[in-house]
Amino acid sequence: MAILIAEFGDQLVGRKTNEWRTLSDWLKHSEAEEQLTAKPKLMTRPVIRDGDTYYFCWYAATQEALLLG
């Protein structure tokens, strides 16, 4: 988890989910690592690992790197 937090930071937390809406105010204002530890379902997916490289979501840049690279 620490590697992903270091790589993607707060982007890793899905703030548009129902899980986010149910968080307490205290947890909503906590660091991403605490939020994901308390509610793992908050993690935005997919996170893809290709060797030592991590990709976040299925963006065009991710597709290009994995499919065309």
C-alpha positions as CSV (number, residue, x, y, z in Angstrom):
1,M,0.0,0.0,0.0
2,A,2.8,2.4,0.8
3,I,4.2,2.2,-2.7
4,L,0.8,3.0,-4.2
5,I,0.3,5.9,-1.8
6,A,3.7,7.2,-2.7
7,E,3.0,6.8,-6.4
8,F,-0.6,8.1,-6.6
9,G,-1.3,9.8,-3.3
10,D,-4.9,11.0,-2.8
11,Q,-5.9,10.0,-6.3
12,L,-6.0,6.4,-5.1
13,V,-9.1,7.2,-3.0
14,G,-12.4,7.0,-4.9
15,R,-14.4,10.0,-3.7
16,K,-17.4,9.5,-6.0
17,T,-18.4,6.2,-4.4
18,N,-21.1,5.3,-1.9
19,E,-18.4,4.1,0.4
20,W,-16.9,7.6,0.5
21,R,-20.3,9.1,1.3
22,T,-20.7,6.8,4.4
23,L,-17.3,7.9,5.9
24,S,-17.3,10.0,9.0
25,D,-16.2,13.6,8.7
26,W,-13.0,12.7,10.6
27,L,-12.1,9.9,8.2
28,K,-12.9,12.1,5.2
29,H,-10.3,14.5,6.4
30,S,-7.7,11.9,7.2
31,E,-4.8,10.9,5.0
32,A,-5.4,8.5,2.1
33,E,-3.6,5.6,3.8
34,E,-5.9,5.8,6.8
35,Q,-9.0,6.0,4.6
36,L,-7.9,3.0,2.6
37,T,-7.0,1.0,5.7
38,A,-10.4,1.7,7.2
39,K,-12.3,1.1,3.9
40,P,-10.3,-0.8,1.3
41,K,-13.3,-0.6,-1.2
42,L,-12.4,3.1,-1.5
43,M,-9.4,2.3,-3.7
44,T,-9.9,3.5,-7.2
45,R,-9.4,0.6,-9.7
46,P,-7.7,-0.7,-11.6
47,V,-4.1,-0.4,-10.4
48,I,-1.9,-2.3,-12.8
49,R,1.6,-3.4,-12.1
50,D,3.9,-4.1,-15.0
51,G,7.3,-5.0,-13.6
52,D,8.4,-2.1,-11.4
53,T,5.9,0.3,-13.0
54,Y,2.4,1.0,-11.7
55,Y,-0.5,2.4,-13.7
56,F,-3.6,3.9,-12.3
57,C,-7.0,3.5,-14.0
58,W,-7.4,2.6,-17.6
59,Y,-6.5,6.0,-19.1
60,A,-5.3,6.4,-22.7
61,A,-1.7,6.7,-21.4
62,T,-2.0,3.4,-19.6
63,Q,-3.5,1.7,-22.6
64,E,-0.8,3.1,-24.8
65,A,2.0,2.0,-22.5
66,L,0.7,-1.5,-22.0
67,L,-0.8,-2.3,-25.4
68,L,1.4,-0.5,-27.8
69,G,4.6,-0.2,-25.7
